[in-house]
Amino acid sequence: MSESVTNQPALRALDHVVSTDFEGGEGVLVDLNTRKYYRLNETAMLVWRGLENGRGFDEIVEEMTGEYEVTPERARESVEKILNNFRSLRLAGPR
């Protein structure tokens, strides 16, 4: 994530989390430490794939606005909310 946008450090997908994509863009994350799994909608999977590919906050927002009919402001809000969820669930952490 860009520190200028959210005042938080850039995040990465943590090594103990594996992902699987489904047809239609949805997917599942499995936390190998807790053995919990999380079903993700298309938007959350787009953000997760961005983390896995080392993209920053602004790059993920840009990808979202290119993929969906959404304003940049709404995309930023969505990406920030999703990243905060990943961080609070300990699925993503600082780079």
RODO-2510 file (C-alpha; in nm, 4 decimals, decimal comma):
residues 95
     n   res          X          Y          Z
     1     m     0,0000     0,0000     0,0000
     2     s     0,1161     0,3471    -0,0664
     3     e     0,1986     0,5239     0,2568
     4     s     0,0837     0,8549     0,1099
     5     v    -0,2689     0,7213     0,0633
     6     t    -0,3302     0,5310     0,3856
     7     n    -0,0385     0,6193     0,6149
     8     q     0,0235     0,2460     0,6553
     9     p     0,3133     0,0298     0,5362
    10     a     0,2961    -0,1690     0,2140
    11     l     0,1522    -0,5171     0,2591
    12     r     0,2324    -0,8591     0,1218
    13     a     0,0551    -1,1928     0,1236
    14     l     0,1987    -1,3952     0,4131
    15     d     0,3680    -1,7292     0,3470
    16     h     0,1338    -1,9344     0,5655
    17     v    -0,1666    -1,8463     0,3474
    18     v    -0,2505    -2,0327     0,0272
    19     s    -0,5086    -1,9278    -0,2277
    20     t    -0,7234    -2,1027    -0,4840
    21     d    -0,9137    -1,9256    -0,7610
    22     f    -1,2533    -2,0483    -0,8776
    23     e    -1,4216    -1,9884    -1,2102
    24     g    -1,5967    -1,6551    -1,2065
    25     g    -1,3221    -1,4802    -1,0114
    26     e    -1,4084    -1,5907    -0,6575
    27     g    -1,1658    -1,7879    -0,4460
    28     v    -1,0599    -1,9256    -0,1115
    29     l    -0,7731    -1,8443     0,1209
    30     v    -0,6522    -2,1054     0,3678
    31     d    -0,4503    -2,0003     0,6723
    32     l    -0,2239    -2,2998     0,7316
    33     n    -0,1442    -2,1814     1,0855
    34     t    -0,5033    -2,1650     1,2084
    35     r    -0,6569    -2,4075     0,9550
    36     k    -0,9263    -2,1520     0,8844
    37     y    -1,0441    -2,0773     0,5356
    38     y    -1,1957    -1,7623     0,3944
    39     r    -1,4150    -1,7438     0,0864
    40     l    -1,3439    -1,4312    -0,1175
    41     n    -1,5604    -1,2558    -0,3720
    42     e    -1,4183    -1,1319    -0,7037
    43     t    -1,3100    -0,7970    -0,5639
    44     a    -1,1264    -0,9451    -0,2666
    45     m    -0,9555    -1,1994    -0,4949
    46     l    -0,8383    -0,9174    -0,7218
    47     v    -0,6811    -0,7499    -0,4183
    48     w    -0,5281    -1,0773    -0,2938
    49     r    -0,3760    -1,1548    -0,6354
    50     g    -0,2332    -0,8034    -0,6332
    51     l    -0,0614    -0,8733    -0,3008
    52     e     0,0681    -1,2078    -0,4246
    53     n     0,2135    -1,0349    -0,7299
    54     g     0,3821    -0,7630    -0,5245
    55     r     0,1574    -0,4801    -0,6393
    56     g     0,1214    -0,1679    -0,4302
    57     f    -0,1993    -0,0010    -0,3167
    58     d    -0,2216     0,2376    -0,6130
    59     e    -0,1572    -0,0430    -0,8624
    60     i    -0,4360    -0,2539    -0,7130
    61     v    -0,6736     0,0442    -0,7207
    62     e    -0,5846     0,1044    -1,0857
    63     e    -0,6471    -0,2606    -1,1698
    64     m    -0,9844    -0,2477    -0,9939
    65     t    -1,0960     0,0624    -1,1848
    66     g    -0,9885    -0,1046    -1,5087
    67     e    -1,1691    -0,4297    -1,4287
    68     y    -1,4941    -0,2888    -1,2861
    69     e    -1,7098     0,0159    -1,3453
    70     v    -1,6123     0,1944    -1,0256
    71     t    -1,4778     0,5400    -0,9491
    72     p    -1,1190     0,5691    -0,8279
    73     e    -1,2470     0,6987    -0,4923
    74     r    -1,4752     0,3973    -0,4439
    75     a    -1,1984     0,1617    -0,5558
    76     r    -0,9585     0,3152    -0,3004
    77     e    -1,2176     0,2714    -0,0238
    78     s    -1,2801    -0,0903    -0,1218
    79     v    -0,9130    -0,1813    -0,1508
    80     e    -0,8317    -0,0186     0,1825
    81     k    -1,1181    -0,2011     0,3562
    82     i    -1,0147    -0,5367     0,2085
    83     l    -0,6483    -0,4841     0,2995
    84     n    -0,7456    -0,3895     0,6545
    85     n    -0,9462    -0,7124     0,6779
    86     f    -0,6520    -0,9170     0,5497
    87     r    -0,4232    -0,7480     0,8013
    88     s    -0,6605    -0,7950     1,0963
    89     l    -0,7018    -1,1648     1,0105
    90     r    -0,3197    -1,1949     0,9889
    91     l    -0,3345    -1,3036     0,6253
    92     a    -0,1224    -1,0109     0,5070
    93     g     0,1584    -0,8209     0,6735
    94     p     0,4230    -0,5564     0,6098
    95     r     0,6618    -0,6017     0,3189
***
